[in-house]
Every structure is written in structure tokens, then in C-alpha cells.
């Protein structure tokens, strides 16, 4: 920075205009002249003669890369229906405790959907059954062997040795 003191500003009073510099009024144009300047009063000019404001021209700003808005997790309608169906099936002990389900359990699930007026397609039921039957706890119970169960808890068939082997292979892939 500069170490020198700033110069002071002094304001001098205006001198009263002389007759030569006194404002003159022109009656034809209704303007006041002061030396080299003309003063026109707005109310004396016609509205069409007034200048229109200029349109503001947008200035180009450098393009800054904007952060994308955080994406909301999308939940598909079929996933919502699957969750509702899962809640309805949790009322059954066989489903809740992940006991081995009877073959053809889809028919019983569709009857439950009709009784409770749920909205679920065949694809939703298949997806829910896939998720349920590929969980570690369910595969362990199938691997132990024993009986298969209907939704009401009644036994319906037994687990075959080939099904036990398949459950063992799936357990290796499931973490």
C-alpha cells in the first residue's frame, strides 16, 4: 500500500448565476436552457415521444459445472406390491419362520391375494417367492430335509435328496 496521506476534497459554494448564465425559458418547446444543457420536463412531452426502455441483454456467464441433484431412491410399484404381499404372508407361521414351502404354493398365495383384495401380479408373486426361497435361513432348513408345508401349517410332501443338494449349492453362492 501507499504510505502517503490522501489528498483532502474541498467543496466550494456555487456562485449565483449572472444574467448571462441565467436559465432562459423557450416558450415554443417549453424547455429551459442553462448554458450548454437543455432541461425538458416529462409532463410536457407526448407519451409516444418518450424513449422506450431497452431490453436487457443477458450476459453470458461462464458455464460452471453444477452438482447434480441427489437422486431419490425410486421404488417401483411392483416392489411396493411385493412388500404389501410379504406383510400379508407374515401372518402365517410357515412363512415367518421360513419353513420349507410346499410345491405349488403359488396357488395358495393367489387365493390369499383374492381373499384380502391385494394387488399383485404373477411376476410379483414369483419375485417374492424367489427372494424368500433364496435366503440363507430358508436354504439351511431345506438342506436339513424333512417335510414341506402349506401356508396353514399342514405338511404336504417331503424334501427330496436332489432338492437338498440344490439347496447346498445355493448356500455356497449365498453369503
Helices and strands as residue ranges (DSSP letters): E 24-26, E 31-34, E 37-40, G 42-44, G 47-49, H 77-89, H 93-96, H 105-115, H 122-133, H 136-144, E 147-149, E 155-158, H 161-173
